[in-house]
Amino acid sequence: MDKITVAVLVGTARELRLSIFAAKYIAEYGKKLPNTEVILVDPQEFNFPLDGNDLEYKDPRYTEITRRADAFFIIIPEYNHSFSGSLKRMLDSEFDTYNHKPVALAGVSNGGWGGTRAVESMVPVVRELGMVAISFDVYFPRIQEIFDNSGKIRPDLKKHYDQSIGSLYSELIWFAKILKANRSSN
Ligand SMILES: Cc1cc2nc3c(=O)[nH]c(=O)nc-3n(C[C@H](O)[C@H](O)[C@H](O)COP(=O)(O)O)c2cc1C
């Protein structure tokens, strides 16, 4: 079976972002899975001027990653009950390259809701982009209490997060294999 490529999207370009710890943890988890390639996609490293998806407003490196990806895992910090502008800007820059690919969502907040409202507001977006959203998510409420300043997960929470993230990858890869096989036969 071919390798499955998962693009893990960091959901903000904010300088002091804490959700980067969740994104890196999820990316590192995926790298240990068999036959799985993980690409961590950080909006800080891409160039998206203005708005839209016309050629001059795309970043060709992001175009190529979305083309190559068989699945997406989006880490979404909650900003004013929704997702960040930079995440939406990055997503908006492409369209066809997301089609018929599965997506898992992770919510992050520094309060107790864990980014649930941000994740819920992302569902119609990924649906419009032609992606298949996994029916469950993972949440990081009070992110500042989950990871230390170096990004190390709290030992007593590791098992819980490994189980949740593992279940999500398992579902994501199940969909990715089926959709990939059928995309290539079209
Ligand atoms: C502009 C802005 C708006 C925010 N709005 C919310 C919010 O509506 N609800 C919430 O729980 N946390 C909110 N937060 C806190 C973030 O969830 C918190 O910073 C968390 O660490 C994830 O974001 P980060 O990766 O930027 O750190 C907001 C943060 C910013 C910067």
The ligand as an ORCA input file, in Angstrom:
! r2SCAN-3c Opt
* xyz 0 1
  C      -7.410     37.412     18.955
  C      -7.654     36.343     19.970
  C      -8.947     35.964     20.266
  C      -9.200     34.956     21.197
  N     -10.502     34.557     21.421
  C     -10.750     33.501     22.221
  C     -12.076     33.000     22.374
  O     -13.022     33.491     21.790
  N     -12.282     31.946     23.200
  C     -11.234     31.335     23.848
  O     -11.470     30.370     24.572
  N      -9.966     31.787     23.721
  C      -9.693     32.835     22.914
  N      -8.400     33.284     22.736
  C      -7.331     32.632     23.467
  C      -6.652     31.532     22.646
  O      -7.537     30.443     22.511
  C      -5.354     31.165     23.328
  O      -4.409     32.175     23.011
  C      -4.803     29.802     23.037
  O      -3.504     29.732     23.565
  C      -4.750     29.389     21.568
  O      -4.275     30.398     20.720
  P      -2.702     30.624     20.373
  O      -2.220     29.427     19.630
  O      -2.667     31.861     19.554
  O      -1.977     30.776     21.676
  C      -8.129     34.309     21.842
  C      -6.805     34.689     21.527
  C      -6.573     35.679     20.599
  C      -5.147     36.039     20.250
*
